[in-house]
Amino acid sequence: MSQERLAPIVKWVGGKRQLLDEIIPLLPEKFTTYCEPFLGGGAVFFAVQPANAVVNDLNADLIAVYETVRDDVESLIASLKQHENTEAYFYQIRDLDRNPEQYQAMSKIEKASRLLYLNKTCFNGLFRVNKSGKFNTSYGRYKNPDIVNEAGLRAVSKFLNESKIEFCSGDFEQVLSRCPAGSFVYLDPPYDPVSNTANFTSYNKDGFSQNQQIRLKECCDELTNRKVKFMLSNSATDFIEDLYSGYDITIVKARRAVNANAAKRGAVDEVIIRNYEGGKRI
């Protein structure tokens, strides 16, 4: 692990940057391969900087961003410099996915540049899509958003090129089934809602139901049987705590910042669930 943590290049719902000081000491001291099936912004992944990893996200456009940063970061930076921070331009770029033919005709660099631009300029950095899979977050009205983070992008590109990282975009179960004994898996799925209105699962059009949470827990049982260590983050709901009652559960405080009402962005209980004890990684 590198001495200096890399910062995520995108802001993602449920990002773990604020909890790294609690998560990192709980990681196992040694593992052969790092696996993260719900990558998102990748705060833990970039903090650990594993030499060997398999990382996945259901959002194929997000995975394409990471691949572009790895393969052609300079062209991506050049593209990002062409964007404008105006409301009219924002909606013009946001609505490109309303025309499937036009969107599919865009290059991989153009799509990656679009996602990063929207992430930096949309309201609260919230990547959200509607039931048709179209990006629908509004303009953020930020005076000086950091659209072109050249140093951060180049640092991430350097890490991705110096390590053996496999990128995937598919169902989490497919990724987990491949993890060999000795691997470590960090799981940060869409959270179980703490109320009927607090649903944080719209990062993709299909959502993440309680049935999906149960399927994930069954995968965790399989990992345990195969002697693969895992750590899982989720909401501290009765459902989740009951579901994982046979595992080590640690309660942590996290600040959620996706509510439109700033007064409702206070600290809430989350759980860190593990199938192993100890952990002194620093």
Helices and strands as residue ranges (DSSP letters): G 17-19, H 20-23, G 24-26, E 34-36, H 43-48, E 52-56, H 60-80, H 87-94, G 95-98, H 100-105, H 108-121, G 123-125, H 150-162, E 164-168, H 172-176, E 184-187, H 210-225, E 229-235, H 238-243, E 248-255, G 262-264, E 267-274
